Amino acid sequence: MLGHTQGGDTDVRSMAKDKNPDGPTAAEAEEAVRTLIRWAGDDPDREGLLDTPARVTRSYRELFMGYDVDPRNYLERTFEQVGGYDQLVLLRDIRFVSFCEHHMLPVVGRAHVGYLPTNRVVGISKLARVVNGFARRLQIQEKLTAEIAHAIDEVLRPQGVGVVIEAEHSCMTLRGVNTPGSSLTTSHLLGVIRDDQRTREEFLSLTRA
C-alpha cells in the first residue's frame, strides 16, 4: 500500500531506505517484522497493520542512527580561548534512549558528563551528541558509560573525565521481574577525577546537585 497512509506518513515505504548497503535490505527487514506480527498472533495483512513493517524499519533507522556515526568526530572542534578556566566542566541530565542488547527493549535515562580541561574545551552540545551517538545502538549500560568516557578522554586529552548514567530498563520494568520505577546507576571515572579524592568528590557531588 503506497502513497498516503494512516497516521500522516507519506510514502512510508519509499522513506524506509536500506540502512546498510552490505546488510539486509529494507524489504527483508519489513518481511522480518511481518513474521514477528504473525508470531505474536496477529495478521500483518489486516488494515491496521499493513504499513506497520515499513513504519518499524523507518523508526529503527532513526533509533539506531548511532551505527551511522563516529561519536568521537563531534569532539574534534574545540576552543582554546578559555580565559584560564581550569575547573570542572559538567553537563547534567542529558536525556537519552537506548536499547538493551539482550531483549531489544528501550533503556531510558539521563547521563551526567564532566571533564577537567587542560587547555581546550568543547561546545556543550557536542557532549550530548556523543551520549546519543553511543546510546542509539544496542547496548548494555556499563559499556555505554565507558564508551562515552573513553571517547572524551581520547579526543580532548583532559586531566580527567567522569560519566554517570542513571537509567530505567524496560526489560526489567515491563517483563521479567516487573519492577516499575527501578533504575540502574553506573559510573566511569578517568584521570584525576578517579585518582584525586577531592576532585572525585566534587564531580560526584555536582552530579547529585
N, C-alpha and C positions, 0 to 999 in steps of 0.2 A: 504494500500500500504506500504509494509515493505521494508527493505533494503535501498539502496541508494536513496535519494530523491533530489528534486531540491533545489538549494541554498547551496549544500555542506553538508547538515545534514545527518549523517549516522545513520540509525535505530532510527529515532526520537522517535517512539512510545515506544521503549524499554527504552529510557532515560527519558521519562516523567513518572517517578515512582510516586506512591502515596505519596503525601506530608504529609498527616496526617492520620495515620492508623485508627483513630476513626472517620474520616470525609468522605466526598465523595471520591470515587476512581478516579484515573486519567481518566479512561474510562468515568465515569459520567461527569467529568469536560469537556472532549472533546465533549461529546454529548451536553453539555450546549453551547459550542462555536458553534457547528453546528446549534443549534437552533437560536442563535444570527445572524448567517450568513443568515439563511433563513428569519429571521425577518427584516434584513436590506434590503432584496430584491434580494439576490444572491443565487446561487446553490452550496451548500457545496460539491456536488459530481462532479463539473466540475474540470478539470485537475489542474488548478492553485490553487484551494482551498482544494484539497484532504488532504494535510498534514498540513493545517493551524491549525486545532484543536489541533494536537499534538504539533505543534510549540508554540502555545499560552500557553498551560499548562506548557510546558517546560520553557518558558520565565517567566511565573508567578511564578514558583518555585524560580527562581533567583531573580526576582524583589521584592518578598515578603519574602526573607530569614530572615527578622527581626523577624518573628514569631518563628524561629527555634533557636534563641539565646537569652541569657540574657545579654544585653549590659554592665551591671554592672560588669560582670566577666572580661571584658577587663581591668578593673582598678585595679584588685587585686594585680598585680605585681608592686611594687613601688620601688623607690630608696631613701634611707635616706641620702646618702653622697652628700649633695647639696652645700658644701663649704660655708655655712652660707647665701645662697641666700634666700632672703625673700621679693622679689618684684613680681610683676605680671608676670604670665606665660600666654601667649596668642597665640593661633593658629588661624590664619585668613584664610579666603577663602577656607573653607572645602566644596568642591562641593558635592552636593547630589541630588538624585532623590527620590521623594516620590510620593504618590498617594492620591488625595483628597478622603476622605471617603464619600463624598456626591455624586460625579459623577464618581469616579474611573478614573479620568484623571490625567496626570502627574503634579507634582509640582517640578519645577527645581530651585535650588537656591544654596546659599552658607551660611555657618554658621561661626561665629566667636566665639570661645570658650576660656574663660580665667578663671583663678583661682589664688588666693593668697595663696600659700602653707603655711603649718605650719612647719612640719619637714620632709616632704617627697613629692616627685614629681613622675609623671608617664610618661612613654615614650610618646612622642608626637603623634606617630602613633595611640596610643590607644584612644586618643581624637577623631580622625577621625573615628575610628571603632565604638565608642559609637554613634556618629552622625548617621552613616549609619545603625547601628543596630536598632535605633528607627525610622529612616526615611523609611526603607524598610518595612513599614506597611501601612495600611490605616490610614490616619492621617488628623488632622487639624493643621495648623502651630502653633497656640497658644499652643496646647497640646504638640507638638513636642519640642518646645522651653523649656517648663517647665520640660519635662521628662529628657532631656539632663542635665539641670542644677541640678535637684534633684539627679540624679544618681551620678554625680561627688561629690556633697555635701555629700551624704550618705556614699560613699565608702572612699573618700580621707579625709574627715573632714577638709577641708581647712578653712582659715579665711573668704573667700568669693568666690563666683562663679558668673560669668556673661556669658550669652549666648545671642547673637544677630543673628537673621536669616533674610535674605532677599531672597525672592523667587517669581517666576512668576508662576501663577496658570492657567493651561490650561482651567479650567472651566470658566475662565473669558476672556482669550485671544483667545480661539478657538470657543467659543459659548457664549450664553447669551448676555452680553453687548458688547462682541467683542472689547476688548481694548488691542491690542497687545502692548507689552512693559511696561505695568503697573506691579508694583511689590508691595509686602506686606512686611513690616518690623515689626518684633516682638522682644521683649527682655524679659529676665527673670533674675533678679539680686537677689543674696542672700548674707547674712552676711555683711561684711564691704564694699563690692562693691555696695551694696544697701544703707547702712546706713551712710557711711562716704562720704561726698560730694567730697572731694579731690580724694579719690580712685575711686569713681564712674566716675568722670570727666576724670580721667586718663584712665580708661578702655574704656569708650566710645570714647575718642579721639584716642586711639590706633586702635579701630575697624574701624575708618574712615580714618586712615592714608593712 
